[in-house]
Amino acid sequence: MATNIYVPQWGMGVTEGRLVKWLKAEGESINEGEPIVEIETAKAVQEVESPASGTLTKILVKEDTVVPVREVIGEIE
């Protein structure tokens, strides 16, 4: 079963972020809690931690793309 990777809600006024860099590529293994992607908001660049251990199977949003909070940006199997 796949686990979705979401853009987190960091604060009440934050509605979107720019995906700066994927720290893992499709097909790479990842552990729960390990940084997987960097997202820039109006205040800072923040790392998003992996919600599960497994393999990054799908990158749904490319780098340098602005995405709304709670948007699915990738999948882990």
PDB file of N, CA, C and O in Angstrom:
ATOM      1  N   MET A   1       0.833  -1.179   0.000  1.00  0.00           N
ATOM      2  CA  MET A   1       0.000   0.000   0.000  1.00  0.00           C
ATOM      3  C   MET A   1       0.882   1.249   0.000  1.00  0.00           C
ATOM      4  O   MET A   1       1.838   1.338   0.771  1.00  0.00           O
ATOM      5  N   ALA A   2       0.571   2.185  -0.840  1.00  0.00           N
ATOM      6  CA  ALA A   2       1.365   3.404  -0.973  1.00  0.00           C
ATOM      7  C   ALA A   2       1.050   4.394   0.143  1.00  0.00           C
ATOM      8  O   ALA A   2      -0.083   4.489   0.614  1.00  0.00           O
ATOM      9  N   THR A   3       2.080   5.124   0.552  1.00  0.00           N
ATOM     10  CA  THR A   3       1.945   6.212   1.516  1.00  0.00           C
ATOM     11  C   THR A   3       2.215   7.515   0.777  1.00  0.00           C
ATOM     12  O   THR A   3       3.249   7.657   0.124  1.00  0.00           O
ATOM     13  N   ASN A   4       1.299   8.459   0.874  1.00  0.00           N
ATOM     14  CA  ASN A   4       1.461   9.745   0.198  1.00  0.00           C
ATOM     15  C   ASN A   4       2.390  10.662   0.981  1.00  0.00           C
ATOM     16  O   ASN A   4       2.452  10.610   2.209  1.00  0.00           O
ATOM     17  N   ILE A   5       3.111  11.501   0.245  1.00  0.00           N
ATOM     18  CA  ILE A   5       3.937  12.557   0.822  1.00  0.00           C
ATOM     19  C   ILE A   5       3.210  13.863   0.529  1.00  0.00           C
ATOM     20  O   ILE A   5       2.921  14.175  -0.626  1.00  0.00           O
ATOM     21  N   TYR A   6       2.917  14.623   1.578  1.00  0.00           N
ATOM     22  CA  TYR A   6       2.160  15.862   1.446  1.00  0.00           C
ATOM     23  C   TYR A   6       3.023  17.077   1.757  1.00  0.00           C
ATOM     24  O   TYR A   6       4.023  16.976   2.469  1.00  0.00           O
ATOM     25  N   VAL A   7       2.621  18.244   1.209  1.00  0.00           N
ATOM     26  CA  VAL A   7       3.194  19.518   1.632  1.00  0.00           C
ATOM     27  C   VAL A   7       2.539  19.838   2.968  1.00  0.00           C
ATOM     28  O   VAL A   7       1.317  19.966   3.035  1.00  0.00           O
ATOM     29  N   PRO A   8       3.332  19.972   4.042  1.00  0.00           N
ATOM     30  CA  PRO A   8       2.739  20.222   5.354  1.00  0.00           C
ATOM     31  C   PRO A   8       2.196  21.639   5.514  1.00  0.00           C
ATOM     32  O   PRO A   8       2.574  22.554   4.782  1.00  0.00           O
ATOM     33  N   GLN A   9       1.311  21.798   6.480  1.00  0.00           N
ATOM     34  CA  GLN A   9       0.796  23.123   6.865  1.00  0.00           C
ATOM     35  C   GLN A   9       1.685  23.628   7.989  1.00  0.00           C
ATOM     36  O   GLN A   9       1.554  23.160   9.120  1.00  0.00           O
ATOM     37  N   TRP A  10       2.596  24.577   7.715  1.00  0.00           N
ATOM     38  CA  TRP A  10       3.543  25.059   8.713  1.00  0.00           C
ATOM     39  C   TRP A  10       2.984  26.168   9.587  1.00  0.00           C
ATOM     40  O   TRP A  10       3.434  26.343  10.719  1.00  0.00           O
ATOM     41  N   GLY A  11       2.032  26.907   9.097  1.00  0.00           N
ATOM     42  CA  GLY A  11       1.469  28.002   9.876  1.00  0.00           C
ATOM     43  C   GLY A  11       0.143  28.429   9.282  1.00  0.00           C
ATOM     44  O   GLY A  11      -0.190  28.070   8.153  1.00  0.00           O
ATOM     45  N   MET A  12      -0.607  29.194  10.048  1.00  0.00           N
ATOM     46  CA  MET A  12      -1.940  29.602   9.613  1.00  0.00           C
ATOM     47  C   MET A  12      -1.922  30.408   8.312  1.00  0.00           C
ATOM     48  O   MET A  12      -2.810  30.246   7.475  1.00  0.00           O
ATOM     49  N   GLY A  13      -0.924  31.269   8.136  1.00  0.00           N
ATOM     50  CA  GLY A  13      -0.874  32.114   6.952  1.00  0.00           C
ATOM     51  C   GLY A  13      -0.187  31.485   5.752  1.00  0.00           C
ATOM     52  O   GLY A  13      -0.180  32.071   4.670  1.00  0.00           O
ATOM     53  N   VAL A  14       0.385  30.314   5.922  1.00  0.00           N
ATOM     54  CA  VAL A  14       1.103  29.658   4.825  1.00  0.00           C
ATOM     55  C   VAL A  14       0.112  28.854   3.989  1.00  0.00           C
ATOM     56  O   VAL A  14      -0.536  27.938   4.496  1.00  0.00           O
ATOM     57  N   THR A  15      -0.004  29.198   2.711  1.00  0.00           N
ATOM     58  CA  THR A  15      -0.956  28.521   1.829  1.00  0.00           C
ATOM     59  C   THR A  15      -0.292  27.732   0.720  1.00  0.00           C
ATOM     60  O   THR A  15      -0.929  26.898   0.077  1.00  0.00           O
ATOM     61  N   GLU A  16       1.004  27.996   0.489  1.00  0.00           N
ATOM     62  CA  GLU A  16       1.718  27.302  -0.577  1.00  0.00           C
ATOM     63  C   GLU A  16       3.212  27.330  -0.296  1.00  0.00           C
ATOM     64  O   GLU A  16       3.691  28.053   0.578  1.00  0.00           O
ATOM     65  N   GLY A  17       3.933  26.521  -1.064  1.00  0.00           N
ATOM     66  CA  GLY A  17       5.385  26.487  -0.956  1.00  0.00           C
ATOM     67  C   GLY A  17       5.982  26.113  -2.298  1.00  0.00           C
ATOM     68  O   GLY A  17       5.304  25.546  -3.155  1.00  0.00           O
ATOM     69  N   ARG A  18       7.256  26.435  -2.474  1.00  0.00           N
ATOM     70  CA  ARG A  18       7.954  26.076  -3.716  1.00  0.00           C
ATOM     71  C   ARG A  18       8.834  24.879  -3.424  1.00  0.00           C
ATOM     72  O   ARG A  18       9.678  24.919  -2.529  1.00  0.00           O
ATOM     73  N   LEU A  19       8.633  23.816  -4.181  1.00  0.00           N
ATOM     74  CA  LEU A  19       9.447  22.619  -4.018  1.00  0.00           C
ATOM     75  C   LEU A  19      10.843  22.947  -4.543  1.00  0.00           C
ATOM     76  O   LEU A  19      11.036  23.162  -5.739  1.00  0.00           O
ATOM     77  N   VAL A  20      11.804  22.982  -3.634  1.00  0.00           N
ATOM     78  CA  VAL A  20      13.166  23.392  -3.971  1.00  0.00           C
ATOM     79  C   VAL A  20      13.977  22.214  -4.503  1.00  0.00           C
ATOM     80  O   VAL A  20      14.586  22.300  -5.570  1.00  0.00           O
ATOM     81  N   LYS A  21      13.980  21.099  -3.742  1.00  0.00           N
ATOM     82  CA  LYS A  21      14.861  19.993  -4.121  1.00  0.00           C
ATOM     83  C   LYS A  21      14.388  18.682  -3.519  1.00  0.00           C
ATOM     84  O   LYS A  21      14.077  18.607  -2.331  1.00  0.00           O
ATOM     85  N   TRP A  22      14.337  17.656  -4.348  1.00  0.00           N
ATOM     86  CA  TRP A  22      14.118  16.296  -3.849  1.00  0.00           C
ATOM     87  C   TRP A  22      15.452  15.789  -3.331  1.00  0.00           C
ATOM     88  O   TRP A  22      16.464  15.894  -4.024  1.00  0.00           O
ATOM     89  N   LEU A  23      15.469  15.245  -2.133  1.00  0.00           N
ATOM     90  CA  LEU A  23      16.690  14.717  -1.531  1.00  0.00           C
ATOM     91  C   LEU A  23      16.882  13.238  -1.837  1.00  0.00           C
ATOM     92  O   LEU A  23      17.940  12.675  -1.559  1.00  0.00           O
ATOM     93  N   LYS A  24      15.869  12.616  -2.406  1.00  0.00           N
ATOM     94  CA  LYS A  24      15.915  11.220  -2.857  1.00  0.00           C
ATOM     95  C   LYS A  24      15.365  11.167  -4.276  1.00  0.00           C
ATOM     96  O   LYS A  24      14.561  12.012  -4.673  1.00  0.00           O
ATOM     97  N   ALA A  25      15.802  10.174  -5.032  1.00  0.00           N
ATOM     98  CA  ALA A  25      15.307   9.969  -6.391  1.00  0.00           C
ATOM     99  C   ALA A  25      14.338   8.790  -6.404  1.00  0.00           C
ATOM    100  O   ALA A  25      14.350   7.961  -5.495  1.00  0.00           O
ATOM    101  N   GLU A  26      13.499   8.720  -7.437  1.00  0.00           N
ATOM    102  CA  GLU A  26      12.606   7.572  -7.570  1.00  0.00           C
ATOM    103  C   GLU A  26      13.433   6.291  -7.557  1.00  0.00           C
ATOM    104  O   GLU A  26      14.477   6.201  -8.203  1.00  0.00           O
ATOM    105  N   GLY A  27      12.947   5.307  -6.810  1.00  0.00           N
ATOM    106  CA  GLY A  27      13.631   4.030  -6.713  1.00  0.00           C
ATOM    107  C   GLY A  27      14.568   3.920  -5.520  1.00  0.00           C
ATOM    108  O   GLY A  27      15.038   2.825  -5.211  1.00  0.00           O
ATOM    109  N   GLU A  28      14.850   5.027  -4.843  1.00  0.00           N
ATOM    110  CA  GLU A  28      15.737   4.994  -3.677  1.00  0.00           C
ATOM    111  C   GLU A  28      14.969   4.626  -2.413  1.00  0.00           C
ATOM    112  O   GLU A  28      13.792   4.952  -2.261  1.00  0.00           O
ATOM    113  N   SER A  29      15.660   3.943  -1.519  1.00  0.00           N
ATOM    114  CA  SER A  29      15.088   3.577  -0.218  1.00  0.00           C
ATOM    115  C   SER A  29      15.135   4.773   0.709  1.00  0.00           C
ATOM    116  O   SER A  29      15.999   5.642   0.589  1.00  0.00           O
ATOM    117  N   ILE A  30      14.179   4.804   1.645  1.00  0.00           N
ATOM    118  CA  ILE A  30      14.117   5.878   2.629  1.00  0.00           C
ATOM    119  C   ILE A  30      13.578   5.335   3.939  1.00  0.00           C
ATOM    120  O   ILE A  30      12.773   4.403   3.949  1.00  0.00           O
ATOM    121  N   ASN A  31      14.021   5.917   5.040  1.00  0.00           N
ATOM    122  CA  ASN A  31      13.529   5.539   6.361  1.00  0.00           C
ATOM    123  C   ASN A  31      12.571   6.606   6.876  1.00  0.00           C
ATOM    124  O   ASN A  31      12.727   7.791   6.580  1.00  0.00           O
ATOM    125  N   GLU A  32      11.588   6.177   7.643  1.00  0.00           N
ATOM    126  CA  GLU A  32      10.645   7.107   8.247  1.00  0.00           C
ATOM    127  C   GLU A  32      11.401   8.152   9.064  1.00  0.00           C
ATOM    128  O   GLU A  32      12.297   7.812   9.837  1.00  0.00           O
ATOM    129  N   GLY A  33      11.040   9.421   8.891  1.00  0.00           N
ATOM    130  CA  GLY A  33      11.679  10.512   9.613  1.00  0.00           C
ATOM    131  C   GLY A  33      12.890  11.108   8.913  1.00  0.00           C
ATOM    132  O   GLY A  33      13.385  12.160   9.319  1.00  0.00           O
ATOM    133  N   GLU A  34      13.368  10.453   7.873  1.00  0.00           N
ATOM    134  CA  GLU A  34      14.523  10.954   7.114  1.00  0.00           C
ATOM    135  C   GLU A  34      14.068  12.084   6.180  1.00  0.00           C
ATOM    136  O   GLU A  34      13.000  11.974   5.577  1.00  0.00           O
ATOM    137  N   PRO A  35      14.845  13.163   6.046  1.00  0.00           N
ATOM    138  CA  PRO A  35      14.471  14.232   5.116  1.00  0.00           C
ATOM    139  C   PRO A  35      14.354  13.699   3.690  1.00  0.00           C
ATOM    140  O   PRO A  35      15.213  12.957   3.213  1.00  0.00           O
ATOM    141  N   ILE A  36      13.257  14.100   3.013  1.00  0.00           N
ATOM    142  CA  ILE A  36      13.020  13.597   1.664  1.00  0.00           C
ATOM    143  C   ILE A  36      12.921  14.714   0.630  1.00  0.00           C
ATOM    144  O   ILE A  36      13.219  14.498  -0.545  1.00  0.00           O
ATOM    145  N   VAL A  37      12.501  15.916   1.059  1.00  0.00           N
ATOM    146  CA  VAL A  37      12.316  17.018   0.119  1.00  0.00           C
ATOM    147  C   VAL A  37      12.464  18.343   0.864  1.00  0.00           C
ATOM    148  O   VAL A  37      12.168  18.435   2.055  1.00  0.00           O
ATOM    149  N   GLU A  38      12.931  19.380   0.135  1.00  0.00           N
ATOM    150  CA  GLU A  38      13.030  20.725   0.698  1.00  0.00           C
ATOM    151  C   GLU A  38      11.962  21.599   0.047  1.00  0.00           C
ATOM    152  O   GLU A  38      11.798  21.607  -1.173  1.00  0.00           O
ATOM    153  N   ILE A  39      11.239  22.339   0.897  1.00  0.00           N
ATOM    154  CA  ILE A  39      10.183  23.222   0.411  1.00  0.00           C
ATOM    155  C   ILE A  39      10.403  24.611   0.997  1.00  0.00           C
ATOM    156  O   ILE A  39      10.654  24.759   2.193  1.00  0.00           O
ATOM    157  N   GLU A  40      10.305  25.631   0.137  1.00  0.00           N
ATOM    158  CA  GLU A  40      10.500  27.016   0.558  1.00  0.00           C
ATOM    159  C   GLU A  40       9.142  27.691   0.743  1.00  0.00           C
ATOM    160  O   GLU A  40       8.285  27.643  -0.139  1.00  0.00           O
ATOM    161  N   THR A  41       8.965  28.316   1.901  1.00  0.00           N
ATOM    162  CA  THR A  41       7.786  29.144   2.141  1.00  0.00           C
ATOM    163  C   THR A  41       8.254  30.595   2.172  1.00  0.00           C
ATOM    164  O   THR A  41       9.417  30.875   1.883  1.00  0.00           O
ATOM    165  N   ALA A  42       7.377  31.500   2.511  1.00  0.00           N
ATOM    166  CA  ALA A  42       7.745  32.913   2.569  1.00  0.00           C
ATOM    167  C   ALA A  42       8.818  33.172   3.614  1.00  0.00           C
ATOM    168  O   ALA A  42       9.545  34.161   3.526  1.00  0.00           O
ATOM    169  N   LYS A  43       8.923  32.289   4.605  1.00  0.00           N
ATOM    170  CA  LYS A  43       9.839  32.532   5.712  1.00  0.00           C
ATOM    171  C   LYS A  43      11.159  31.778   5.618  1.00  0.00           C
ATOM    172  O   LYS A  43      12.184  32.296   6.061  1.00  0.00           O
ATOM    173  N   ALA A  44      11.167  30.568   5.052  1.00  0.00           N
ATOM    174  CA  ALA A  44      12.395  29.767   5.080  1.00  0.00           C
ATOM    175  C   ALA A  44      12.270  28.529   4.195  1.00  0.00           C
ATOM    176  O   ALA A  44      11.183  28.173   3.740  1.00  0.00           O
ATOM    177  N   VAL A  45      13.420  27.882   3.966  1.00  0.00           N
ATOM    178  CA  VAL A  45      13.435  26.575   3.310  1.00  0.00           C
ATOM    179  C   VAL A  45      13.405  25.533   4.420  1.00  0.00           C
ATOM    180  O   VAL A  45      14.229  25.564   5.334  1.00  0.00           O
ATOM    181  N   GLN A  46      12.451  24.612   4.334  1.00  0.00           N
ATOM    182  CA  GLN A  46      12.293  23.597   5.364  1.00  0.00           C
ATOM    183  C   GLN A  46      12.344  22.210   4.743  1.00  0.00           C
ATOM    184  O   GLN A  46      11.922  22.009   3.604  1.00  0.00           O
ATOM    185  N   GLU A  47      12.863  21.261   5.501  1.00  0.00           N
ATOM    186  CA  GLU A  47      12.897  19.872   5.050  1.00  0.00           C
ATOM    187  C   GLU A  47      11.618  19.170   5.488  1.00  0.00           C
ATOM    188  O   GLU A  47      11.132  19.369   6.601  1.00  0.00           O
ATOM    189  N   VAL A  48      11.084  18.348   4.596  1.00  0.00           N
ATOM    190  CA  VAL A  48       9.927  17.511   4.912  1.00  0.00           C
ATOM    191  C   VAL A  48      10.459  16.108   5.169  1.00  0.00           C
ATOM    192  O   VAL A  48      11.228  15.572   4.371  1.00  0.00           O
ATOM    193  N   GLU A  49      10.048  15.522   6.280  1.00  0.00           N
ATOM    194  CA  GLU A  49      10.499  14.181   6.634  1.00  0.00           C
ATOM    195  C   GLU A  49       9.597  13.135   5.999  1.00  0.00           C
ATOM    196  O   GLU A  49       8.407  13.368   5.785  1.00  0.00           O
ATOM    197  N   SER A  50      10.175  11.987   5.705  1.00  0.00           N
ATOM    198  CA  SER A  50       9.424  10.881   5.140  1.00  0.00           C
ATOM    199  C   SER A  50       8.399  10.379   6.159  1.00  0.00           C
ATOM    200  O   SER A  50       8.739  10.165   7.322  1.00  0.00           O
ATOM    201  N   PRO A  51       7.138  10.189   5.727  1.00  0.00           N
ATOM    202  CA  PRO A  51       6.113   9.698   6.642  1.00  0.00           C
ATOM    203  C   PRO A  51       6.175   8.188   6.872  1.00  0.00           C
ATOM    204  O   PRO A  51       5.479   7.665   7.743  1.00  0.00           O
ATOM    205  N   ALA A  52       7.012   7.479   6.092  1.00  0.00           N
ATOM    206  CA  ALA A  52       7.097   6.022   6.206  1.00  0.00           C
ATOM    207  C   ALA A  52       8.434   5.538   5.671  1.00  0.00           C
ATOM    208  O   ALA A  52       9.126   6.265   4.958  1.00  0.00           O
ATOM    209  N   SER A  53       8.791   4.319   6.012  1.00  0.00           N
ATOM    210  CA  SER A  53       9.979   3.672   5.443  1.00  0.00           C
ATOM    211  C   SER A  53       9.561   2.913   4.195  1.00  0.00           C
ATOM    212  O   SER A  53       8.440   2.410   4.114  1.00  0.00           O
ATOM    213  N   GLY A  54      10.449   2.830   3.236  1.00  0.00           N
ATOM    214  CA  GLY A  54      10.156   2.093   2.008  1.00  0.00           C
ATOM    215  C   GLY A  54      10.977   2.620   0.855  1.00  0.00           C
ATOM    216  O   GLY A  54      12.128   3.021   1.027  1.00  0.00           O
ATOM    217  N   THR A  55      10.376   2.619  -0.328  1.00  0.00           N
ATOM    218  CA  THR A  55      11.015   3.083  -1.551  1.00  0.00           C
ATOM    219  C   THR A  55      10.207   4.234  -2.138  1.00  0.00           C
ATOM    220  O   THR A  55       8.985   4.148  -2.252  1.00  0.00           O
ATOM    221  N   LEU A  56      10.896   5.313  -2.510  1.00  0.00           N
ATOM    222  CA  LEU A  56      10.230   6.422  -3.185  1.00  0.00           C
ATOM    223  C   LEU A  56       9.864   5.948  -4.588  1.00  0.00           C
ATOM    224  O   LEU A  56      10.728   5.821  -5.456  1.00  0.00           O
ATOM    225  N   THR A  57       8.584   5.690  -4.800  1.00  0.00           N
ATOM    226  CA  THR A  57       8.161   5.117  -6.075  1.00  0.00           C
ATOM    227  C   THR A  57       7.686   6.142  -7.094  1.00  0.00           C
ATOM    228  O   THR A  57       7.797   5.914  -8.298  1.00  0.00           O
ATOM    229  N   LYS A  58       7.150   7.287  -6.618  1.00  0.00           N
ATOM    230  CA  LYS A  58       6.655   8.304  -7.553  1.00  0.00           C
ATOM    231  C   LYS A  58       6.970   9.701  -7.044  1.00  0.00           C
ATOM    232  O   LYS A  58       6.698  10.033  -5.890  1.00  0.00           O
ATOM    233  N   ILE A  59       7.542  10.505  -7.912  1.00  0.00           N
ATOM    234  CA  ILE A  59       7.682  11.938  -7.676  1.00  0.00           C
ATOM    235  C   ILE A  59       6.620  12.586  -8.554  1.00  0.00           C
ATOM    236  O   ILE A  59       6.694  12.524  -9.781  1.00  0.00           O
ATOM    237  N   LEU A  60       5.633  13.208  -7.916  1.00  0.00           N
ATOM    238  CA  LEU A  60       4.502  13.772  -8.641  1.00  0.00           C
ATOM    239  C   LEU A  60       4.659  15.254  -8.964  1.00  0.00           C
ATOM    240  O   LEU A  60       3.960  15.774  -9.834  1.00  0.00           O
ATOM    241  N   VAL A  61       5.577  15.944  -8.266  1.00  0.00           N
ATOM    242  CA  VAL A  61       5.787  17.378  -8.471  1.00  0.00           C
ATOM    243  C   VAL A  61       7.270  17.616  -8.713  1.00  0.00           C
ATOM    244  O   VAL A  61       8.113  17.165  -7.938  1.00  0.00           O
ATOM    245  N   LYS A  62       7.581  18.319  -9.781  1.00  0.00           N
ATOM    246  CA  LYS A  62       8.970  18.604 -10.126  1.00  0.00           C
ATOM    247  C   LYS A  62       9.528  19.751  -9.286  1.00  0.00           C
ATOM    248  O   LYS A  62       8.785  20.563  -8.734  1.00  0.00           O
ATOM    249  N   GLU A  63      10.853  19.792  -9.209  1.00  0.00           N
ATOM    250  CA  GLU A  63      11.534  20.869  -8.500  1.00  0.00           C
ATOM    251  C   GLU A  63      11.190  22.214  -9.128  1.00  0.00           C
ATOM    252  O   GLU A  63      10.910  22.298 -10.324  1.00  0.00           O
ATOM    253  N   ASP A  64      11.213  23.263  -8.312  1.00  0.00           N
ATOM    254  CA  ASP A  64      10.913  24.647  -8.696  1.00  0.00           C
ATOM    255  C   ASP A  64       9.442  24.846  -9.082  1.00  0.00           C
ATOM    256  O   ASP A  64       9.116  25.720  -9.885  1.00  0.00           O
ATOM    257  N   THR A  65       8.563  24.026  -8.502  1.00  0.00           N
ATOM    258  CA  THR A  65       7.122  24.146  -8.727  1.00  0.00           C
ATOM    259  C   THR A  65       6.467  24.632  -7.441  1.00  0.00           C
ATOM    260  O   THR A  65       6.785  24.145  -6.355  1.00  0.00           O
ATOM    261  N   VAL A  66       5.551  25.594  -7.562  1.00  0.00           N
ATOM    262  CA  VAL A  66       4.798  26.082  -6.409  1.00  0.00           C
ATOM    263  C   VAL A  66       3.576  25.178  -6.234  1.00  0.00           C
ATOM    264  O   VAL A  66       2.820  24.933  -7.174  1.00  0.00           O
ATOM    265  N   VAL A  67       3.408  24.687  -4.995  1.00  0.00           N
ATOM    266  CA  VAL A  67       2.300  23.767  -4.697  1.00  0.00           C
ATOM    267  C   VAL A  67       1.564  24.230  -3.442  1.00  0.00           C
ATOM    268  O   VAL A  67       2.179  24.772  -2.523  1.00  0.00           O
ATOM    269  N   PRO A  68       0.248  24.017  -3.401  1.00  0.00           N
ATOM    270  CA  PRO A  68      -0.507  24.385  -2.204  1.00  0.00           C
ATOM    271  C   PRO A  68      -0.229  23.419  -1.055  1.00  0.00           C
ATOM    272  O   PRO A  68       0.176  22.278  -1.280  1.00  0.00           O
ATOM    273  N   VAL A  69      -0.450  23.884   0.188  1.00  0.00           N
ATOM    274  CA  VAL A  69      -0.281  23.001   1.335  1.00  0.00           C
ATOM    275  C   VAL A  69      -1.278  21.860   1.222  1.00  0.00           C
ATOM    276  O   VAL A  69      -2.352  21.991   0.634  1.00  0.00           O
ATOM    277  N   ARG A  70      -0.882  20.730   1.810  1.00  0.00           N
ATOM    278  CA  ARG A  70      -1.660  19.488   1.819  1.00  0.00           C
ATOM    279  C   ARG A  70      -1.769  18.830   0.438  1.00  0.00           C
ATOM    280  O   ARG A  70      -2.556  17.900   0.262  1.00  0.00           O
ATOM    281  N   GLU A  71      -1.003  19.292  -0.524  1.00  0.00           N
ATOM    282  CA  GLU A  71      -0.968  18.678  -1.855  1.00  0.00           C
ATOM    283  C   GLU A  71      -0.080  17.432  -1.796  1.00  0.00           C
ATOM    284  O   GLU A  71       0.958  17.438  -1.134  1.00  0.00           O
ATOM    285  N   VAL A  72      -0.486  16.367  -2.486  1.00  0.00           N
ATOM    286  CA  VAL A  72       0.339  15.169  -2.587  1.00  0.00           C
ATOM    287  C   VAL A  72       1.448  15.445  -3.595  1.00  0.00           C
ATOM    288  O   VAL A  72       1.188  15.855  -4.726  1.00  0.00           O
ATOM    289  N   ILE A  73       2.706  15.210  -3.164  1.00  0.00           N
ATOM    290  CA  ILE A  73       3.846  15.488  -4.050  1.00  0.00           C
ATOM    291  C   ILE A  73       4.636  14.241  -4.407  1.00  0.00           C
ATOM    292  O   ILE A  73       5.493  14.283  -5.290  1.00  0.00           O
ATOM    293  N   GLY A  74       4.356  13.126  -3.729  1.00  0.00           N
ATOM    294  CA  GLY A  74       5.067  11.888  -4.020  1.00  0.00           C
ATOM    295  C   GLY A  74       4.455  10.711  -3.304  1.00  0.00           C
ATOM    296  O   GLY A  74       3.545  10.868  -2.490  1.00  0.00           O
ATOM    297  N   GLU A  75       4.970   9.500  -3.616  1.00  0.00           N
ATOM    298  CA  GLU A  75       4.476   8.260  -2.995  1.00  0.00           C
ATOM    299  C   GLU A  75       5.615   7.350  -2.590  1.00  0.00           C
ATOM    300  O   GLU A  75       6.638   7.252  -3.268  1.00  0.00           O
ATOM    301  N   ILE A  76       5.408   6.685  -1.462  1.00  0.00           N
ATOM    302  CA  ILE A  76       6.371   5.706  -0.959  1.00  0.00           C
ATOM    303  C   ILE A  76       5.658   4.360  -0.877  1.00  0.00           C
ATOM    304  O   ILE A  76       4.531   4.282  -0.388  1.00  0.00           O
ATOM    305  N   GLU A  77       6.304   3.312  -1.350  1.00  0.00           N
ATOM    306  CA  GLU A  77       5.753   1.958  -1.231  1.00  0.00           C
ATOM    307  C   GLU A  77       6.463   1.239  -0.115  1.00  0.00           C
ATOM    308  O   GLU A  77       6.160   0.080   0.164  1.00  0.00           O
TER     309      GLU A  77
END
